[in-house]
Amino acid sequence: MNGQQELIRILNDILRRLGKIEGELIGIGKLSERVSKLEVWQSWLKGAWAAVVAGYVYLCRISFGK
């Protein structure tokens, strides 16, 4: 390879790496949105478990007459 081809190869490599970095940054930007969705799901699941436990307690009281 001559010097000019080597320079072009290096520049193409730099551009490829910058593209990867840009993709990572876009992914990080969407991270807060995904975390927010997970937090909403977590709160729903906590509420659902509370409802299941309350229903179980209610059925136990009816079954055992207490």
Beta strands, then each sheet from edge to edge (+ up, - down):
end
